[in-house]
Amino acid sequence: MRNAMLVLAVASLVTGCGKSDDGAANEVAKAAQPKKKAAYCFFKDNETKGWAAARDKDGNITVKGEAYRSDSRYKAVLGPPEVSGAAATLSPTITTNDSYSAPDNWWEVSATIPNSAGVDTVTVICGARTLAELKVAPKG
């Protein structure tokens, strides 16, 4: 509550002045945002394997791997990618199984990162752990 009041006070001072300083307002807004908490990881260290990344014909990156899920009511999937500059991150997660089970409960997971021509590194994370850091050659 105190931080929110401080942010409002600083923002009103910045906007109340005769000249605008968007840089200071942006810095205050960034400082007020809470740090992103690591998502829960449903997989143990030995329950993912085979991570690889490659560019498709359009220059987008496709990430593939395998994840183990002992309870066949759930299947492993890759969550949505997050792109920041030349780096992207993906996380395996689980969802309700709407099909048949996977052989030996190892699910093949894959995801394509759209508009990823400028991305050269893909990191697969699970919670706070890094499962794989994959370098991808530029298109061309």
N, C-alpha and C positions, 0 to 999 in steps of 0.2 A: 504494500500500500504506500509506504514511504517512497519507494522508487518510482511508482507511478506518479505521485504528486511532484516529485523532483523533475521527472521528464516533462510533465505538463507545464511546470513553471519555466523551465529552460526553453521549451518550445514557444511559449507565449512571449518570453523576452526576445527570442530570435526573430519571431514574426512581428513583434511590436516595433522593432527598430526601423529606421528609414530605409536601410538597404537590406536586401535579402542575402542570407548566407546559407545556401542549401547544404553545403558541405558540413557545417556544424550541426544542422538539424538531422542530417543523415547519420552522423556519428552518434548523436544522442539516441536516435531510434534503434541503431544497431546495438548499442550498449544495453538498451532496455529489453531486448528480446532474450528470452531464456535460451540456454544452450540446448541443442537437440539431444534428447535422451536416446541411448542405444536401444534398438528394438529387441524384444525377447528372441532368443535363439532356440529353436525347437530341435536342434541337431547337436549330437556329441561330436567330438573331434574326428572319430573314425566313421561317421555316418554321411560324409560327402566325399566325392572323389571325381577325378577325370575332368577338371575344369579346363576349358579351351575357349579361345575367342578368335574369330576370323571375320574378314569383311566379305559381304555378299557383292553381287554384281553392281548394285546401286551405291556401294561405298558405306553402307550401314554395317554396324558390328553385330554379329550374332554370337551369343555366349551359350555354351553347352556344358553340362555336367550331369552328375548323378547324385541323388540324395535318398537315404534310407528312411523309411517310415515303418515301424514295426506294427502299428495299428492300421489295418487296411481300411478303416472307416475314413481315413484321411490320406490325401496324396500330397506329394511335394511339388511345389511350383516356385518359379522365380518371381519376386515382387517387382514392381515398376522400377525402372532405372532412374537414377539421379545423375544429371550431367552438370559438371561445373568446369568450364573452360575445356582443357584437353584431357580431363579425367572423368570417368563415369564409375558409379558404384551400383551393385546389384546385391540383393539378399535373398537366399532361399527361405521359404516359409511353407506353411501347410494350409490346405483348404479342404473342405468336405469332398470326399471321393464321389464323383458322379459317374464313374465308369467302372471297368473291371480293375482288379488289382494288378500291380506290376510284378514281373518275375522276381521272385525272392524278395519282394517289397522294396526293390531299388527302382526308383522313378527316374526316368530320363527327363531332365528339365532343360529348357532352352528359352531364350528371349532375344528379340532383336531390339537394338537401341536405335530408334528413329533419328534421322538427321545427325548422325554421329561421324560425319566425314572429318571433323576436326578433332576427334577423340583419338588418343594414342595409348591410353592406359585404362584398363578396366580392373576394378578391384571387387572381388566377391567377398562380402562380409556377412557375418552371422553374429548378431549382437555386437559386442565390442571386439570380437576376434576377426582377423583377416584370414579367410580361407585360401584365397589365391590372388595374386597380382599379375595380371596378364598384359603383356605389351603387344600392341597391334601395329603392323606396318601401315604407313599412310597409303591412301589410294593412289594408284598410278604407278 
